[in-house]
Amino acid sequence: MSIRMLKTLIAVAENGTFSAAADEIYVTHAAVSQQMKALEEEWNIGIFDRTKRTPELTPVGRALVAKAREVVNAYDNIVPSIVGDDGLSGNLVLGAVPTTLTGLVPFAISMLKRDYPDLHVFVVPGLTTDLALQVERGTVDAAIVTEPNVLQAVQSWREIAVEPMELLASLETDSDDPIYLLENNPFIRFTRDAVVGGKIENWLRAKQIKVTDSMELVSLESISSMVLCNLGVSIVPKRCVAAANPLPLKRISLGENGCSRTIGLLYRHDTVKVRVLDAVYGKLARAVEIGHCTPETVAKAS
């Protein structure tokens, strides 16, 4: 047995087939098959049910994958644990939902890089559901997402901020009443593929507000641009860290009975990068405390 074989086993579990695992780790299908056969022979157990057209993990195989993750994580952490940097150098793969990419994320990473210049952060954008799956599979180390409806057993969650929803409207609209504007203008939806889009849809239904859909978009920036051109109104999160140079729009509260979303840091509870994630979380919290991402605030933040 070798670490390489355990990593191959994990790749098979995450990708579902030998071929997909081979593509991910840049070896041949035959090499993957040979490594898995060698593990079964060495341990004298059936890791895969080979009666199926596509071999599937047996219950024992799934248990072995869980243990293999622990072993690989421990192996990857040998040097950091000895030299004492505990992951505050090297690479961190951080997922983030698009609404955080022009305020919260760049501000926090800027502060992080200033304190830990040897830590290299790779940002992976995506929607909450997709990023949560990547966290579960270990393809990203952590992700800044809207709180998922369900946390998986391997996942941990730390709240960053609660963002109330607000109505965006053109300065040309003739009212500041959010219900009136929603019912009398085209509605630009935040995509329902996103958790936050589902929250908005549920709120509209609960309040029995009838809207006329005109488009459904993923990016807050694209939604804002459509609203700026008076193509409709929209409901979006009021970001906990405002980006520099916001577009000139009406930003109207939905009131005490409005909806909100919670954003936080999602990661595997068995991660070996505990200290670096603590540092990331601390910078995220500091960015929220300051609340505005401008060159001046970035320069002064500590």
Secondary structure, 3 states (H helix, E strand, C coil): CCHHHHHHHHHHHHHCCHHHHHHHHCCCHHHHHHHHHHHHHHHCCCCEECCCCCCEECHHHHHHHHHHHHHHHHHHCHHHHHHCCCCCCEEEEEEECHHHCCCHHHHHHHHHHHHCCCEEEEEEECCHHHHHHHHHHCCCCEEEEECCCCCCCCEEEEEEEEEEEEEEECCCCCCCCHHHHHHHCEEEEECCCCHHHHHHHHHHHHCCCCCEEEEEECCHHHHHHHHHCCCCEEEEECCCCEECCCCCCEEEECCCCCCEEEEEEEEECCCCCHHHHHHHHHHHHHHHHHCEECHHHHHHCC
